[in-house]
């Protein structure tokens, strides 16, 4: 499953409001390179909570 392109165009990092990179891989995620945070995607729903993001 993948996120709709229309959704990806409007999503931004909730912490810095920067652009997000969508990664499909074995586990879908949205990545903010400025904050160095990864937001997971579960059942095509991005989990955009800063407290639940993981660093890299």
CHARMM internal coordinates of N, CA and C (Angstrom, degrees):
IC EDIT
DIST 1 N 1 CA 1.4483
DIST 1 CA 1 C 1.5237
ANGL 1 N 1 CA 1 C 109.30
DIST 1 C 2 N 1.2979
ANGL 1 CA 1 C 2 N 115.78
DIHE 1 N 1 CA 1 C 2 N 149.76
DIST 2 N 2 CA 1.4557
ANGL 1 C 2 N 2 CA 120.20
DIHE 1 CA 1 C 2 N 2 CA 178.54
DIST 2 CA 2 C 1.5241
ANGL 2 N 2 CA 2 C 109.68
DIHE 1 C 2 N 2 CA 2 C -135.55
DIST 2 C 3 N 1.3091
ANGL 2 CA 2 C 3 N 115.12
DIHE 2 N 2 CA 2 C 3 N 158.05
DIST 3 N 3 CA 1.4571
ANGL 2 C 3 N 3 CA 120.28
DIHE 2 CA 2 C 3 N 3 CA 177.25
DIST 3 CA 3 C 1.5193
ANGL 3 N 3 CA 3 C 109.99
DIHE 2 C 3 N 3 CA 3 C -77.17
DIST 3 C 4 N 1.3094
ANGL 3 CA 3 C 4 N 116.13
DIHE 3 N 3 CA 3 C 4 N 148.50
DIST 4 N 4 CA 1.4620
ANGL 3 C 4 N 4 CA 121.73
DIHE 3 CA 3 C 4 N 4 CA 179.57
DIST 4 CA 4 C 1.5294
ANGL 4 N 4 CA 4 C 109.89
DIHE 3 C 4 N 4 CA 4 C -64.71
DIST 4 C 5 N 1.3185
ANGL 4 CA 4 C 5 N 117.72
DIHE 4 N 4 CA 4 C 5 N 136.87
DIST 5 N 5 CA 1.4661
ANGL 4 C 5 N 5 CA 120.90
DIHE 4 CA 4 C 5 N 5 CA 179.07
DIST 5 CA 5 C 1.5316
ANGL 5 N 5 CA 5 C 112.62
DIHE 4 C 5 N 5 CA 5 C -56.80
DIST 5 C 6 N 1.3393
ANGL 5 CA 5 C 6 N 116.98
DIHE 5 N 5 CA 5 C 6 N -34.34
DIST 6 N 6 CA 1.4661
ANGL 5 C 6 N 6 CA 120.55
DIHE 5 CA 5 C 6 N 6 CA 179.08
DIST 6 CA 6 C 1.5302
ANGL 6 N 6 CA 6 C 110.84
DIHE 5 C 6 N 6 CA 6 C -63.52
DIST 6 C 7 N 1.3293
ANGL 6 CA 6 C 7 N 116.56
DIHE 6 N 6 CA 6 C 7 N -36.68
DIST 7 N 7 CA 1.4564
ANGL 6 C 7 N 7 CA 120.93
DIHE 6 CA 6 C 7 N 7 CA 178.69
DIST 7 CA 7 C 1.5247
ANGL 7 N 7 CA 7 C 110.75
DIHE 6 C 7 N 7 CA 7 C -70.53
DIST 7 C 8 N 1.3217
ANGL 7 CA 7 C 8 N 116.61
DIHE 7 N 7 CA 7 C 8 N -42.48
DIST 8 N 8 CA 1.4601
ANGL 7 C 8 N 8 CA 120.73
DIHE 7 CA 7 C 8 N 8 CA -179.66
DIST 8 CA 8 C 1.5284
ANGL 8 N 8 CA 8 C 112.06
DIHE 7 C 8 N 8 CA 8 C -62.10
DIST 8 C 9 N 1.3299
ANGL 8 CA 8 C 9 N 117.15
DIHE 8 N 8 CA 8 C 9 N -30.33
DIST 9 N 9 CA 1.4643
ANGL 8 C 9 N 9 CA 121.08
DIHE 8 CA 8 C 9 N 9 CA -179.99
DIST 9 CA 9 C 1.5232
ANGL 9 N 9 CA 9 C 112.38
DIHE 8 C 9 N 9 CA 9 C -67.93
DIST 9 C 10 N 1.3315
ANGL 9 CA 9 C 10 N 118.28
DIHE 9 N 9 CA 9 C 10 N -29.77
DIST 10 N 10 CA 1.4639
ANGL 9 C 10 N 10 CA 120.06
DIHE 9 CA 9 C 10 N 10 CA -174.52
DIST 10 CA 10 C 1.5283
ANGL 10 N 10 CA 10 C 113.64
DIHE 9 C 10 N 10 CA 10 C -102.56
DIST 10 C 11 N 1.3316
ANGL 10 CA 10 C 11 N 117.87
DIHE 10 N 10 CA 10 C 11 N -13.92
DIST 11 N 11 CA 1.4616
ANGL 10 C 11 N 11 CA 119.80
DIHE 10 CA 10 C 11 N 11 CA -179.49
DIST 11 CA 11 C 1.5244
ANGL 11 N 11 CA 11 C 111.23
DIHE 10 C 11 N 11 CA 11 C -74.25
DIST 11 C 12 N 1.3313
ANGL 11 CA 11 C 12 N 115.60
DIHE 11 N 11 CA 11 C 12 N 137.78
DIST 12 N 12 CA 1.4614
ANGL 11 C 12 N 12 CA 122.31
DIHE 11 CA 11 C 12 N 12 CA 174.87
DIST 12 CA 12 C 1.5215
ANGL 12 N 12 CA 12 C 108.09
DIHE 11 C 12 N 12 CA 12 C -134.48
DIST 12 C 13 N 1.3024
ANGL 12 CA 12 C 13 N 116.36
DIHE 12 N 12 CA 12 C 13 N 163.70
DIST 13 N 13 CA 1.4533
ANGL 12 C 13 N 13 CA 121.85
DIHE 12 CA 12 C 13 N 13 CA 177.56
DIST 13 CA 13 C 1.5309
ANGL 13 N 13 CA 13 C 108.98
DIHE 12 C 13 N 13 CA 13 C -63.08
DIST 13 C 14 N 1.3233
ANGL 13 CA 13 C 14 N 118.19
DIHE 13 N 13 CA 13 C 14 N 128.29
DIST 14 N 14 CA 1.4595
ANGL 13 C 14 N 14 CA 119.43
DIHE 13 CA 13 C 14 N 14 CA -179.81
DIST 14 CA 14 C 1.5295
ANGL 14 N 14 CA 14 C 113.63
DIHE 13 C 14 N 14 CA 14 C -69.55
DIST 14 C 15 N 1.3193
ANGL 14 CA 14 C 15 N 117.27
DIHE 14 N 14 CA 14 C 15 N -17.36
DIST 15 N 15 CA 1.4656
ANGL 14 C 15 N 15 CA 120.45
DIHE 14 CA 14 C 15 N 15 CA -179.09
DIST 15 CA 15 C 1.5281
ANGL 15 N 15 CA 15 C 112.22
DIHE 14 C 15 N 15 CA 15 C -85.97
DIST 15 C 16 N 1.3420
ANGL 15 CA 15 C 16 N 116.78
DIHE 15 N 15 CA 15 C 16 N -50.53
DIST 16 N 16 CA 1.4719
ANGL 15 C 16 N 16 CA 119.83
DIHE 15 CA 15 C 16 N 16 CA -174.78
DIST 16 CA 16 C 1.5279
ANGL 16 N 16 CA 16 C 113.44
DIHE 15 C 16 N 16 CA 16 C -113.81
DIST 16 C 17 N 1.3158
ANGL 16 CA 16 C 17 N 117.65
DIHE 16 N 16 CA 16 C 17 N -5.68
DIST 17 N 17 CA 1.4744
ANGL 16 C 17 N 17 CA 124.12
DIHE 16 CA 16 C 17 N 17 CA -177.49
DIST 17 CA 17 C 1.5274
ANGL 17 N 17 CA 17 C 112.33
DIHE 16 C 17 N 17 CA 17 C 66.60
DIST 17 C 18 N 1.3412
ANGL 17 CA 17 C 18 N 116.18
DIHE 17 N 17 CA 17 C 18 N 20.89
DIST 18 N 18 CA 1.4580
ANGL 17 C 18 N 18 CA 121.38
DIHE 17 CA 17 C 18 N 18 CA 178.72
DIST 18 CA 18 C 1.5250
ANGL 18 N 18 CA 18 C 112.18
DIHE 17 C 18 N 18 CA 18 C -84.09
DIST 18 C 19 N 1.3234
ANGL 18 CA 18 C 19 N 114.94
DIHE 18 N 18 CA 18 C 19 N 173.34
DIST 19 N 19 CA 1.4642
ANGL 18 C 19 N 19 CA 121.83
DIHE 18 CA 18 C 19 N 19 CA 179.26
DIST 19 CA 19 C 1.5266
ANGL 19 N 19 CA 19 C 110.80
DIHE 18 C 19 N 19 CA 19 C -68.49
DIST 19 C 20 N 1.3246
ANGL 19 CA 19 C 20 N 115.02
DIHE 19 N 19 CA 19 C 20 N 151.84
DIST 20 N 20 CA 1.4604
ANGL 19 C 20 N 20 CA 121.91
DIHE 19 CA 19 C 20 N 20 CA 177.60
DIST 20 CA 20 C 1.5149
ANGL 20 N 20 CA 20 C 109.90
DIHE 19 C 20 N 20 CA 20 C -116.96
DIST 20 C 21 N 1.3129
ANGL 20 CA 20 C 21 N 115.48
DIHE 20 N 20 CA 20 C 21 N 144.11
DIST 21 N 21 CA 1.4643
ANGL 20 C 21 N 21 CA 122.01
DIHE 20 CA 20 C 21 N 21 CA 174.08
DIST 21 CA 21 C 1.5189
ANGL 21 N 21 CA 21 C 107.47
DIHE 20 C 21 N 21 CA 21 C -101.50
DIST 21 C 22 N 1.3267
ANGL 21 CA 21 C 22 N 116.14
DIHE 21 N 21 CA 21 C 22 N 131.91
DIST 22 N 22 CA 1.4707
ANGL 21 C 22 N 22 CA 120.97
DIHE 21 CA 21 C 22 N 22 CA 178.24
DIST 22 CA 22 C 1.5158
ANGL 22 N 22 CA 22 C 108.80
DIHE 21 C 22 N 22 CA 22 C -93.27
DIST 22 C 23 N 1.3354
ANGL 22 CA 22 C 23 N 116.06
DIHE 22 N 22 CA 22 C 23 N 125.95
DIST 23 N 23 CA 1.4692
ANGL 22 C 23 N 23 CA 121.68
DIHE 22 CA 22 C 23 N 23 CA 177.03
DIST 23 CA 23 C 1.5138
ANGL 23 N 23 CA 23 C 108.77
DIHE 22 C 23 N 23 CA 23 C -117.89
DIST 23 C 24 N 1.3353
ANGL 23 CA 23 C 24 N 115.21
DIHE 23 N 23 CA 23 C 24 N 127.96
DIST 24 N 24 CA 1.4646
ANGL 23 C 24 N 24 CA 120.02
DIHE 23 CA 23 C 24 N 24 CA -178.63
DIST 24 CA 24 C 1.5174
ANGL 24 N 24 CA 24 C 111.49
DIHE 23 C 24 N 24 CA 24 C -84.00
DIST 24 C 25 N 1.3025
ANGL 24 CA 24 C 25 N 118.56
DIHE 24 N 24 CA 24 C 25 N -60.71
DIST 25 N 25 CA 1.4647
ANGL 24 C 25 N 25 CA 123.66
DIHE 24 CA 24 C 25 N 25 CA 177.07
DIST 25 CA 25 C 1.5179
ANGL 25 N 25 CA 25 C 115.95
DIHE 24 C 25 N 25 CA 25 C 31.58
DIST 25 C 26 N 1.3267
ANGL 25 CA 25 C 26 N 116.30
DIHE 25 N 25 CA 25 C 26 N -164.88
DIST 26 N 26 CA 1.4716
ANGL 25 C 26 N 26 CA 120.00
DIHE 25 CA 25 C 26 N 26 CA 179.80
DIST 26 CA 26 C 1.5287
ANGL 26 N 26 CA 26 C 111.36
DIHE 25 C 26 N 26 CA 26 C -67.43
DIST 26 C 27 N 1.3403
ANGL 26 CA 26 C 27 N 116.44
DIHE 26 N 26 CA 26 C 27 N -28.69
DIST 27 N 27 CA 1.4613
ANGL 26 C 27 N 27 CA 120.60
DIHE 26 CA 26 C 27 N 27 CA 176.13
DIST 27 CA 27 C 1.5203
ANGL 27 N 27 CA 27 C 107.97
DIHE 26 C 27 N 27 CA 27 C -129.05
DIST 27 C 28 N 1.3354
ANGL 27 CA 27 C 28 N 116.67
DIHE 27 N 27 CA 27 C 28 N 118.47
DIST 28 N 28 CA 1.4541
ANGL 27 C 28 N 28 CA 120.55
DIHE 27 CA 27 C 28 N 28 CA -179.51
DIST 28 CA 28 C 1.5248
ANGL 28 N 28 CA 28 C 109.86
DIHE 27 C 28 N 28 CA 28 C -64.74
DIST 28 C 29 N 1.3362
ANGL 28 CA 28 C 29 N 115.45
DIHE 28 N 28 CA 28 C 29 N 141.62
DIST 29 N 29 CA 1.4580
ANGL 28 C 29 N 29 CA 119.72
DIHE 28 CA 28 C 29 N 29 CA 177.77
DIST 29 CA 29 C 1.5180
ANGL 29 N 29 CA 29 C 110.28
DIHE 28 C 29 N 29 CA 29 C -158.36
DIST 29 C 30 N 1.3242
ANGL 29 CA 29 C 30 N 114.57
DIHE 29 N 29 CA 29 C 30 N 158.40
DIST 30 N 30 CA 1.4534
ANGL 29 C 30 N 30 CA 122.87
DIHE 29 CA 29 C 30 N 30 CA 173.04
DIST 30 CA 30 C 1.5180
ANGL 30 N 30 CA 30 C 106.97
DIHE 29 C 30 N 30 CA 30 C -111.46
DIST 30 C 31 N 1.3230
ANGL 30 CA 30 C 31 N 116.56
DIHE 30 N 30 CA 30 C 31 N 133.55
DIST 31 N 31 CA 1.4575
ANGL 30 C 31 N 31 CA 121.25
DIHE 30 CA 30 C 31 N 31 CA -172.66
DIST 31 CA 31 C 1.5272
ANGL 31 N 31 CA 31 C 110.11
DIHE 30 C 31 N 31 CA 31 C -120.64
DIST 31 C 32 N 1.3374
ANGL 31 CA 31 C 32 N 115.64
DIHE 31 N 31 CA 31 C 32 N 131.28
DIST 32 N 32 CA 1.4648
ANGL 31 C 32 N 32 CA 122.17
DIHE 31 CA 31 C 32 N 32 CA 172.53
DIST 32 CA 32 C 1.5174
ANGL 32 N 32 CA 32 C 107.05
DIHE 31 C 32 N 32 CA 32 C -105.79
DIST 32 C 33 N 1.3331
ANGL 32 CA 32 C 33 N 116.31
DIHE 32 N 32 CA 32 C 33 N 115.71
DIST 33 N 33 CA 1.4585
ANGL 32 C 33 N 33 CA 120.62
DIHE 32 CA 32 C 33 N 33 CA -178.62
DIST 33 CA 33 C 1.5320
ANGL 33 N 33 CA 33 C 111.62
DIHE 32 C 33 N 33 CA 33 C -77.33
DIST 33 C 34 N 1.3242
ANGL 33 CA 33 C 34 N 117.93
DIHE 33 N 33 CA 33 C 34 N -25.34
DIST 34 N 34 CA 1.4614
ANGL 33 C 34 N 34 CA 120.60
DIHE 33 CA 33 C 34 N 34 CA 179.01
DIST 34 CA 34 C 1.5275
ANGL 34 N 34 CA 34 C 111.33
DIHE 33 C 34 N 34 CA 34 C -70.25
DIST 34 C 35 N 1.3237
ANGL 34 CA 34 C 35 N 116.71
DIHE 34 N 34 CA 34 C 35 N -46.35
DIST 35 N 35 CA 1.4751
ANGL 34 C 35 N 35 CA 121.50
DIHE 34 CA 34 C 35 N 35 CA -179.26
DIST 35 CA 35 C 1.5236
ANGL 35 N 35 CA 35 C 112.04
DIHE 34 C 35 N 35 CA 35 C -88.49
DIST 35 C 36 N 1.3372
ANGL 35 CA 35 C 36 N 116.08
DIHE 35 N 35 CA 35 C 36 N -13.09
DIST 36 N 36 CA 1.4616
ANGL 35 C 36 N 36 CA 122.22
DIHE 35 CA 35 C 36 N 36 CA -175.59
DIST 36 CA 36 C 1.5318
ANGL 36 N 36 CA 36 C 110.81
DIHE 35 C 36 N 36 CA 36 C 58.26
DIST 36 C 37 N 1.3458
ANGL 36 CA 36 C 37 N 114.54
DIHE 36 N 36 CA 36 C 37 N 47.73
DIST 37 N 37 CA 1.4609
ANGL 36 C 37 N 37 CA 121.36
DIHE 36 CA 36 C 37 N 37 CA 178.30
DIST 37 CA 37 C 1.5216
ANGL 37 N 37 CA 37 C 109.82
DIHE 36 C 37 N 37 CA 37 C -122.03
DIST 37 C 38 N 1.3472
ANGL 37 CA 37 C 38 N 114.79
DIHE 37 N 37 CA 37 C 38 N 149.58
DIST 38 N 38 CA 1.4566
ANGL 37 C 38 N 38 CA 122.19
DIHE 37 CA 37 C 38 N 38 CA 176.39
DIST 38 CA 38 C 1.5218
ANGL 38 N 38 CA 38 C 108.24
DIHE 37 C 38 N 38 CA 38 C -120.08
DIST 38 C 39 N 1.3325
ANGL 38 CA 38 C 39 N 115.67
DIHE 38 N 38 CA 38 C 39 N 129.09
DIST 39 N 39 CA 1.4593
ANGL 38 C 39 N 39 CA 122.20
DIHE 38 CA 38 C 39 N 39 CA 177.47
DIST 39 CA 39 C 1.5187
ANGL 39 N 39 CA 39 C 107.76
DIHE 38 C 39 N 39 CA 39 C -108.61
DIST 39 C 40 N 1.3148
ANGL 39 CA 39 C 40 N 117.22
DIHE 39 N 39 CA 39 C 40 N 126.24
DIST 40 N 40 CA 1.4662
ANGL 39 C 40 N 40 CA 119.82
DIHE 39 CA 39 C 40 N 40 CA -177.75
DIST 40 CA 40 C 1.5319
ANGL 40 N 40 CA 40 C 110.79
DIHE 39 C 40 N 40 CA 40 C -78.68
DIST 40 C 41 N 1.3213
ANGL 40 CA 40 C 41 N 114.48
DIHE 40 N 40 CA 40 C 41 N 160.12
DIST 41 N 41 CA 1.4590
ANGL 40 C 41 N 41 CA 122.81
DIHE 40 CA 40 C 41 N 41 CA 176.73
DIST 41 CA 41 C 1.5197
ANGL 41 N 41 CA 41 C 106.62
DIHE 40 C 41 N 41 CA 41 C -121.90
DIST 41 C 42 N 1.3322
ANGL 41 CA 41 C 42 N 116.88
DIHE 41 N 41 CA 41 C 42 N 122.78
DIST 42 N 42 CA 1.4676
ANGL 41 C 42 N 42 CA 121.97
DIHE 41 CA 41 C 42 N 42 CA 179.89
DIST 42 CA 42 C 1.5147
ANGL 42 N 42 CA 42 C 109.38
DIHE 41 C 42 N 42 CA 42 C -119.73
DIST 42 C 43 N 1.3219
ANGL 42 CA 42 C 43 N 116.73
DIHE 42 N 42 CA 42 C 43 N 121.97
DIST 43 N 43 CA 1.4703
ANGL 42 C 43 N 43 CA 122.10
DIHE 42 CA 42 C 43 N 43 CA 179.69
DIST 43 CA 43 C 1.5270
ANGL 43 N 43 CA 43 C 111.73
DIHE 42 C 43 N 43 CA 43 C 51.26
DIST 43 C 44 N 1.3291
ANGL 43 CA 43 C 44 N 115.96
DIHE 43 N 43 CA 43 C 44 N 46.71
DIST 44 N 44 CA 1.4682
ANGL 43 C 44 N 44 CA 123.83
DIHE 43 CA 43 C 44 N 44 CA 179.40
DIST 44 CA 44 C 1.5232
ANGL 44 N 44 CA 44 C 113.34
DIHE 43 C 44 N 44 CA 44 C 65.02
DIST 44 C 45 N 1.3311
ANGL 44 CA 44 C 45 N 118.16
DIHE 44 N 44 CA 44 C 45 N 20.74
DIST 45 N 45 CA 1.4647
ANGL 44 C 45 N 45 CA 122.00
DIHE 44 CA 44 C 45 N 45 CA 177.43
DIST 45 CA 45 C 1.5268
ANGL 45 N 45 CA 45 C 108.18
DIHE 44 C 45 N 45 CA 45 C -118.50
DIST 45 C 46 N 1.3359
ANGL 45 CA 45 C 46 N 118.18
DIHE 45 N 45 CA 45 C 46 N 115.31
DIST 46 N 46 CA 1.4645
ANGL 45 C 46 N 46 CA 119.82
DIHE 45 CA 45 C 46 N 46 CA 177.54
DIST 46 CA 46 C 1.5364
ANGL 46 N 46 CA 46 C 110.03
DIHE 45 C 46 N 46 CA 46 C -70.52
DIST 46 C 47 N 1.3169
ANGL 46 CA 46 C 47 N 116.14
DIHE 46 N 46 CA 46 C 47 N 131.71
DIST 47 N 47 CA 1.4598
ANGL 46 C 47 N 47 CA 121.90
DIHE 46 CA 46 C 47 N 47 CA 177.14
DIST 47 CA 47 C 1.5303
ANGL 47 N 47 CA 47 C 106.21
DIHE 46 C 47 N 47 CA 47 C -94.75
DIST 47 C 48 N 1.3278
ANGL 47 CA 47 C 48 N 116.30
DIHE 47 N 47 CA 47 C 48 N 95.74
DIST 48 N 48 CA 1.4625
ANGL 47 C 48 N 48 CA 122.21
DIHE 47 CA 47 C 48 N 48 CA -170.69
DIST 48 CA 48 C 1.5330
ANGL 48 N 48 CA 48 C 112.20
DIHE 47 C 48 N 48 CA 48 C -98.92
DIST 48 C 49 N 1.3068
ANGL 48 CA 48 C 49 N 117.22
DIHE 48 N 48 CA 48 C 49 N 37.91
DIST 49 N 49 CA 1.4599
ANGL 48 C 49 N 49 CA 122.23
DIHE 48 CA 48 C 49 N 49 CA 177.40
DIST 49 CA 49 C 1.5150
ANGL 49 N 49 CA 49 C 109.34
DIHE 48 C 49 N 49 CA 49 C -94.44
DIST 49 C 50 N 1.3146
ANGL 49 CA 49 C 50 N 117.04
DIHE 49 N 49 CA 49 C 50 N 124.88
DIST 50 N 50 CA 1.4633
ANGL 49 C 50 N 50 CA 121.11
DIHE 49 CA 49 C 50 N 50 CA -177.61
DIST 50 CA 50 C 1.5253
ANGL 50 N 50 CA 50 C 110.69
DIHE 49 C 50 N 50 CA 50 C -59.36
DIST 50 C 51 N 1.3182
ANGL 50 CA 50 C 51 N 116.78
DIHE 50 N 50 CA 50 C 51 N -39.99
DIST 51 N 51 CA 1.4713
ANGL 50 C 51 N 51 CA 121.05
DIHE 50 CA 50 C 51 N 51 CA -179.06
DIST 51 CA 51 C 1.5304
ANGL 51 N 51 CA 51 C 113.16
DIHE 50 C 51 N 51 CA 51 C -64.93
DIST 51 C 52 N 1.3239
ANGL 51 CA 51 C 52 N 117.34
DIHE 51 N 51 CA 51 C 52 N -22.12
DIST 52 N 52 CA 1.4637
ANGL 51 C 52 N 52 CA 120.63
DIHE 51 CA 51 C 52 N 52 CA -178.80
DIST 52 CA 52 C 1.5243
ANGL 52 N 52 CA 52 C 112.51
DIHE 51 C 52 N 52 CA 52 C -100.24
DIST 52 C 53 N 1.3242
ANGL 52 CA 52 C 53 N 117.62
DIHE 52 N 52 CA 52 C 53 N -2.66
DIST 53 N 53 CA 1.4613
ANGL 52 C 53 N 53 CA 121.33
DIHE 52 CA 52 C 53 N 53 CA 178.56
DIST 53 CA 53 C 1.5190
ANGL 53 N 53 CA 53 C 108.93
DIHE 52 C 53 N 53 CA 53 C -74.75
DIST 53 C 54 N 1.3302
ANGL 53 CA 53 C 54 N 115.37
DIHE 53 N 53 CA 53 C 54 N 154.51
DIST 54 N 54 CA 1.4514
ANGL 53 C 54 N 54 CA 120.43
DIHE 53 CA 53 C 54 N 54 CA 177.03
DIST 54 CA 54 C 1.5237
ANGL 54 N 54 CA 54 C 108.90
DIHE 53 C 54 N 54 CA 54 C -115.61
DIST 54 C 55 N 1.3113
ANGL 54 CA 54 C 55 N 115.79
DIHE 54 N 54 CA 54 C 55 N 145.60
DIST 55 N 55 CA 1.4607
ANGL 54 C 55 N 55 CA 120.81
DIHE 54 CA 54 C 55 N 55 CA 178.69
DIST 55 CA 55 C 1.5178
ANGL 55 N 55 CA 55 C 111.17
DIHE 54 C 55 N 55 CA 55 C -84.94
DIST 55 C 56 N 1.3147
ANGL 55 CA 55 C 56 N 115.37
DIHE 55 N 55 CA 55 C 56 N 163.60
DIST 56 N 56 CA 1.4745
ANGL 55 C 56 N 56 CA 120.22
DIHE 55 CA 55 C 56 N 56 CA 175.06
DIST 56 CA 56 C 1.4979
ANGL 56 N 56 CA 56 C 110.42
DIHE 55 C 56 N 56 CA 56 C -139.87
END
COOR INIT
IC SEED 1 N 1 CA 1 C
IC BUILD
